[in-house]
Amino acid sequence: MNVSNDKVLRIGMAGLGVVGQGVWKHLDSHRGPLEERLGARLELYCAAVRDPSRARAVEIRPDQFRRDPVEVATDAEVDLFCELMGGTDVALKATLAALEAGKMVVTANKALICEHGEAIFAAAARNDARLYFEASVAGGIPIIKALREGLVANRFPLIYGILNGTCNYILTRMEAERQGFETIVADARRLGYVEADEALDLDGWDAAHKAVILAYLAHGHWFSLDEMPVRGIREVTLDDMDWADRLGYRIKLVAMVRRDFKTDKVFCCVEPMLLRKDLVLAKVDGVYNGVSVLGDVVGESIYIGRGAGQDATASAVISDIVDAAIDRLHGVPAFMPTFVSGRVAFAPLDEVRRAYYLRLSVVDRPGVLAEVSTITARHGVSIESVLQTPGREEDRAHLVLTTHESSEKQVRDVVADLREDRAVLDPPLVLPMPDLNGR
């Protein structure tokens, strides 16, 4: 296909950090083949940065630098605004400004979409603009396109996945190298895997942002992070990994979106969970992400790939840029709306039922197990199995219980009572052991 000089897509970027430089680099190096396929030119027009004098791994002319992202977003010469600066304040102003100007917008900003998605999508619809955000969830895995396009015939009772490569890397190395959490986290920091705001990775908030986006794509409703149980991996120990292994499980940080179509209740969470070893996602290790989507027509489909890093994220951003170019050149109709069936609501805790792993550090004396059993029975929680091992300190033992299916509320009430029991020495650790068959 010949490249027309009359057809040009001018790209204005905001942010030239790791991902921004990756997008600039790969767009520049792959421009020829992409332009041949599109029949049009892709022009890296300008980029807004805080410090133009800073050394970068890509070559940019001085006249291409801008200071103000909003200036780039509203520049009449810019056809596509690419927001890669992160954060939710300036990024929101610039994104809304670009959409109000009727521009196409590409973003990799999961926090922005999670926290302001409703306003952003409304602005896009109001101004006949387009928003592309494939890189906001699971890096190089095309999960958003799969949900919006490839699986459009389906309703989704269950979506779950490993959506944070940093936590998966830490858990994988802890298990393989028999090293504690703090040792591996220190290595992850040195390698640049941990966000400057460590809570985003280690406390589960990065994965929670992505879970909210997946819930919207699947069910057409924006849930608040305040509604969701969100926990990270700081409390997981090597002992927990060993006990999980004895039980036939591995521990992973899992984001889950489950919907009961009879009640139209949706439950979203991000927590360390015990996954059966025979599950494909239980075998996803290192910095890789994996997402399982259960559709009522297609059944289960699984997507695995690099979930973060310059190249994986740049790949997804460039995919969106090419989609935007096609839409601009050929007037492709708007995106298929998200799937909506009735009014959905967040499931109350007494309706969320799962089996659980419960780890206790207790006084090593006769009768403690009976005390614990009395507490679980009081709240209607049935114990399925018990592992008991001596503690590393004198007069201390570990109890590991697994429960039959119980409600989240019942288990929280059990934990509250255990915290008050004198025989329980440390705060209990509770991890879900979910049924992932979609029933």
C-alpha positions in Angstrom: 0.0 0.0 0.0 1.3 3.5 -0.9 1.8 6.0 1.9 -0.2 9.2 1.2 1.4 12.5 2.2 -2.1 13.9 2.5 -3.0 11.5 5.3 -1.1 12.3 8.4 -1.8 11.5 12.1 0.1 13.9 14.3 0.8 12.5 17.8 1.2 14.7 20.8 2.5 13.0 23.9 2.4 13.9 27.6 5.2 12.2 29.6 8.5 10.8 28.4 9.3 8.4 31.2 10.1 4.8 30.8 6.9 4.0 28.9 6.8 7.2 26.9 10.3 6.7 25.7 9.5 3.2 24.8 6.5 4.3 22.7 8.6 7.0 21.0 11.4 4.6 20.3 9.3 1.8 18.9 7.0 4.1 16.9 10.1 5.7 15.3 11.8 2.4 14.5 8.6 0.6 13.2 7.2 3.6 11.5 7.9 2.4 7.9 6.0 -0.9 8.2 3.2 0.6 10.1 2.7 3.4 7.6 2.7 1.0 4.8 -0.1 -1.0 6.4 -2.0 2.2 7.2 -1.5 4.0 4.0 -0.8 7.2 6.0 2.0 8.9 7.9 2.5 8.8 11.6 4.2 11.9 12.9 5.7 12.2 16.4 4.8 15.8 16.7 5.6 17.0 20.2 5.9 15.9 23.8 5.2 17.6 27.1 7.8 17.0 29.8 8.8 18.6 33.1 12.5 19.0 32.2 13.5 19.2 28.5 17.2 19.1 29.5 17.0 15.7 31.1 19.0 13.0 29.4 16.8 10.5 27.5 17.3 7.3 25.6 15.5 8.7 22.5 16.4 11.6 20.2 13.9 14.5 20.2 14.4 17.9 18.6 14.3 20.9 21.0 11.4 22.4 19.1 9.3 19.3 19.8 9.3 19.8 23.6 6.4 21.4 25.4 6.0 22.3 29.1 2.2 22.0 29.5 0.3 18.8 28.8 -2.9 20.7 28.4 -1.2 22.8 25.7 -0.4 19.6 23.8 -3.9 18.2 24.4 -5.5 21.3 22.8 -3.0 22.0 20.1 -4.9 22.3 16.8 -2.1 20.4 15.0 -2.3 17.4 17.3 -4.7 14.7 16.0 -4.0 12.1 18.8 -3.2 12.9 22.4 -1.1 10.2 24.2 -1.2 10.5 28.0 1.7 8.6 29.6 2.6 10.8 32.5 0.7 9.0 35.3 -1.0 10.5 38.2 -4.6 11.7 38.2 -4.6 15.5 38.6 -2.8 17.0 35.6 -3.5 13.8 33.6 -7.3 14.3 34.1 -7.2 17.9 33.1 -5.2 17.2 30.0 -7.3 14.1 29.0 -10.6 16.0 29.5 -9.2 18.9 27.5 -8.3 16.7 24.6 -11.7 14.9 24.6 -13.5 18.3 24.8 -11.5 19.3 21.7 -12.8 16.2 20.0 -9.4 14.5 19.8 -8.6 10.8 20.0 -6.9 10.0 23.3 -4.6 7.0 24.2 -3.7 6.4 27.8 -1.9 3.7 29.9 -3.1 5.3 33.1 -5.1 2.7 35.1 -5.6 5.0 38.1 -7.0 7.7 35.9 -9.5 5.3 34.3 -10.4 3.6 37.5 -11.0 6.8 39.5 -12.4 9.1 36.8 -13.6 6.7 34.1 -17.3 7.7 34.3 -16.5 11.4 33.7 -13.9 10.6 31.0 -16.2 8.3 29.0 -19.0 10.9 29.3 -16.7 13.6 27.9 -15.7 11.3 25.0 -19.4 10.6 24.2 -20.4 14.2 24.5 -17.7 15.4 22.0 -17.8 12.4 19.6 -14.2 11.7 20.7 -12.5 8.4 21.2 -10.6 6.9 24.2 -8.2 4.0 23.8 -6.8 2.4 27.0 -5.5 -1.1 26.2 -2.3 -0.5 28.1 -4.1 0.3 31.3 -4.6 -3.4 32.2 -2.1 -6.2 32.0 0.5 -4.5 29.9 1.1 -6.3 26.6 -1.9 -8.7 27.1 -4.8 -7.5 24.8 -7.4 -8.2 27.4 -9.5 -5.0 26.9 -9.8 -5.7 23.2 -10.8 -9.3 24.0 -13.6 -8.2 26.3 -14.9 -5.4 24.1 -14.6 -7.2 20.7 -13.5 -10.8 20.6 -15.9 -12.0 23.3 -18.8 -9.7 22.6 -21.2 -12.7 22.4 -20.6 -13.6 26.0 -21.7 -12.6 29.5 -19.0 -13.0 32.1 -19.7 -14.7 35.4 -16.1 -14.8 36.4 -12.9 -12.9 35.5 -9.8 -13.4 37.6 -6.1 -12.8 37.1 -2.6 -12.0 38.2 -2.5 -8.3 37.3 0.6 -7.1 39.2 3.9 -8.4 37.9 5.9 -7.0 40.8 4.0 -9.0 43.4 4.1 -12.1 41.2 7.8 -11.7 40.9 8.3 -11.3 44.6 6.1 -14.4 45.5 7.8 -16.5 42.8 11.3 -15.7 44.1 10.3 -16.2 47.7 9.0 -19.7 46.9 11.8 -20.7 44.6 14.7 -19.3 46.7 13.4 -19.8 50.2 14.0 -16.1 51.0 11.7 -13.9 53.1 9.6 -11.0 51.8 11.9 -8.2 52.9 14.9 -9.8 51.2 13.2 -10.2 47.8 11.5 -6.8 48.0 14.9 -5.2 48.5 16.1 -6.9 45.2 12.9 -5.8 43.4 13.6 -2.2 44.5 17.1 -2.3 43.1 15.8 -3.7 39.8 13.3 -0.9 39.5 10.3 -3.2 39.7 8.6 -1.5 42.7 6.7 1.7 42.2 7.9 4.9 44.0 4.6 4.6 45.9 5.2 1.1 47.1 1.6 0.7 48.3 0.4 0.6 44.7 2.2 -2.7 44.2 2.7 -4.3 47.6 -0.7 -3.4 49.1 -2.7 -4.4 46.0 -3.9 -0.9 44.7 -2.4 -1.2 41.3 -4.2 -4.5 40.7 -7.4 -3.0 42.2 -7.4 -0.2 39.7 -7.2 -2.8 36.9 -10.0 -4.9 38.5 -12.3 -1.9 38.5 -11.7 -1.4 34.8 -12.3 -5.1 34.0 -15.6 -4.9 36.0 -16.7 -1.9 34.0 -15.9 -3.6 30.7 -17.7 -6.8 31.6 -20.7 -5.3 33.5 -21.0 -1.7 32.5 -20.7 -0.3 36.1 -18.0 1.7 37.8 -17.4 0.3 41.2 -15.6 2.3 43.9 -12.3 1.1 45.4 -14.0 1.8 48.8 -16.4 -1.1 48.2 -13.7 -3.7 47.4 -11.6 -5.8 49.8 -8.0 -4.9 48.8 -5.0 -6.5 50.4 -1.4 -6.9 49.3 1.2 -9.6 50.0 3.2 -8.2 53.0 1.7 -10.8 55.4 2.5 -13.9 53.3 5.4 -15.9 54.7 7.4 -18.8 53.5 5.6 -21.0 56.0 2.3 -20.1 54.3 3.7 -21.1 51.0 4.8 -24.4 52.5 1.4 -25.1 54.0 -0.3 -24.2 50.8 2.0 -26.6 48.9 1.1 -29.4 51.3 -2.6 -28.7 50.6 -2.0 -28.7 46.9 -2.1 -24.9 46.3 0.1 -22.0 45.4 -0.3 -18.4 46.7 -0.8 -15.7 44.2 -2.1 -12.1 44.4 -5.4 -12.3 42.5 -7.8 -9.8 41.2 -11.3 -11.2 40.9 -14.6 -10.0 39.4 -17.5 -12.4 39.9 -21.1 -11.8 39.0 -24.2 -13.7 39.9 -26.6 -13.2 37.0 -29.6 -14.4 39.0 -29.2 -11.5 41.5 -27.1 -9.1 39.4 -24.7 -8.8 42.3 -21.0 -8.3 41.5 -18.1 -9.0 43.9 -14.7 -7.5 43.1 -11.6 -8.0 45.2 -7.8 -8.1 45.2 -6.2 -10.5 47.7 -3.5 -13.1 48.1 -5.4 -16.4 47.4 -4.7 -20.1 47.3 -5.0 -21.3 43.8 -5.1 -25.0 43.0 -1.8 -26.2 41.5 -3.6 -27.6 38.4 -4.9 -24.2 37.4 -3.1 -22.6 34.5 -2.8 -19.3 36.4 -1.2 -21.0 39.4 1.7 -21.7 37.1 2.2 -18.1 35.9 5.5 -16.9 37.5 7.9 -14.0 37.6 6.9 -10.7 36.1 4.2 -12.3 33.9 0.5 -11.5 34.2 -2.3 -13.9 33.4 -6.1 -13.4 33.1 -8.8 -16.0 33.0 -12.1 -15.0 31.4 -15.2 -17.3 31.8 -17.8 -16.5 29.1 -21.2 -18.1 29.1 -20.8 -19.0 25.4 -17.0 -19.5 24.8 -16.2 -21.1 28.2 -12.8 -20.2 29.7 -10.2 -18.3 27.8 -6.8 -17.5 29.3 -4.4 -14.7 28.4 -0.7 -14.7 29.6 2.1 -12.3 28.9 4.3 -9.6 30.3 2.2 -7.3 32.4 4.5 -4.4 32.8 7.8 -2.9 31.6 8.7 -0.5 28.8 8.3 -2.8 25.8 5.1 -4.7 26.9 3.3 -1.4 27.7 4.6 0.4 24.6 3.3 -2.5 22.5 -0.2 -2.0 23.9 0.0 1.8 23.5 1.2 1.5 19.9 -1.7 -0.9 19.2 -4.1 1.8 20.4 -2.4 4.4 18.3 -2.8 2.2 15.2 -6.4 1.6 16.0 -6.9 5.3 16.4 -5.2 5.9 13.0 -7.5 3.4 11.3 -10.6 5.0 12.9 -9.4 8.5 11.9 -8.7 7.5 8.3 -11.7 5.2 7.6 -14.4 6.5 10.0 -14.9 3.2 11.8 -18.0 3.3 14.0 -17.8 3.8 17.7 -16.8 1.1 20.1 -19.4 -1.5 20.9 -20.9 -0.4 24.3 -20.0 -2.4 27.4 -22.3 -5.3 28.3 -25.1 -4.2 30.6 -27.9 -6.5 31.9 -30.1 -4.8 34.4 -28.9 -2.9 37.4 -25.8 -4.3 39.0 -24.8 -3.8 42.7 -21.9 -4.7 44.8 -22.5 -8.0 46.6 -22.8 -7.6 50.4 -20.3 -9.6 52.5 -22.9 -12.1 53.8 -23.5 -13.2 50.1 -19.9 -13.7 49.3 -19.1 -17.4 49.9 -15.7 -19.1 49.6 -13.5 -21.6 51.4 -10.7 -20.1 53.4 -7.2 -20.7 54.7 -6.7 -19.6 58.3 -3.2 -19.5 59.8 -2.9 -19.0 63.6 0.0 -18.7 65.9 -1.2 -20.0 69.3 0.0 -20.9 72.8 1.2 -24.5 72.7 -1.0 -26.1 75.3 -3.8 -28.7 75.4 -7.3 -27.4 74.5 -6.4 -24.5 72.2 -7.7 -26.3 69.1 -11.0 -26.9 70.9 -11.2 -23.1 71.8 -10.6 -22.2 68.2 -13.2 -24.7 67.0 -15.7 -23.3 69.5 -15.2 -19.8 68.0 -15.6 -21.0 64.4 -18.7 -23.0 65.3 -20.2 -20.0 67.0 -20.2 -18.2 63.7 -21.3 -21.1 61.6 -17.9 -21.7 60.0 -17.2 -25.4 59.4 -13.5 -26.6 59.5 -12.5 -29.0 56.7 -8.9 -29.7 57.6 -6.3 -28.9 60.3 -2.5 -28.8 60.1 -0.6 -28.3 63.4 3.2 -27.7 63.7 5.5 -26.6 66.5 6.5 -22.9 66.4 10.1 -21.8 66.2 9.8 -20.4 69.7 9.2 -22.4 72.8 5.5 -22.7 73.9 4.2 -21.5 70.5 2.5 -23.6 67.8 1.0 -23.0 64.4 -2.5 -24.0 63.5 -3.5 -24.0 59.8 -7.2 -24.5 59.2 -9.1 -24.7 56.0 -12.8 -24.2 56.0 -15.8 -25.3 54.0 -17.5 -22.6 52.0 -18.4 -19.8 54.3 -19.5 -16.2 53.9 -17.0 -13.4 54.0 -18.9 -11.9 56.9 -18.8 -15.1 59.0 -15.0 -15.4 58.5 -14.4 -11.8 59.4 -16.5 -12.3 62.6 -14.4 -15.4 63.4 -11.2 -13.4 63.0 -12.4 -10.6 65.2 -13.1 -13.1 68.0 -9.8 -14.9 67.5 -8.0 -11.6 67.9 -9.5 -11.3 71.4 -8.6 -14.8 72.4 -5.6 -15.0 74.8 -4.4 -18.3 73.2 -3.9 -16.5 69.9 -0.6 -14.8 69.9 -0.5 -12.9 66.6 -3.1 -11.5 64.2 -4.6 -14.4 62.2 -4.0 -14.5 58.5 -7.0 -15.4 56.3 -6.6 -16.1 52.6 -9.5 -17.1 50.2 -9.4 -20.5 48.5 -11.9 -19.7 45.8 -13.9 -22.1 43.6 -12.9 -20.9 40.1 -15.3 -23.0 38.1 -17.7 -20.1 37.7 -20.6 -21.9 39.4 
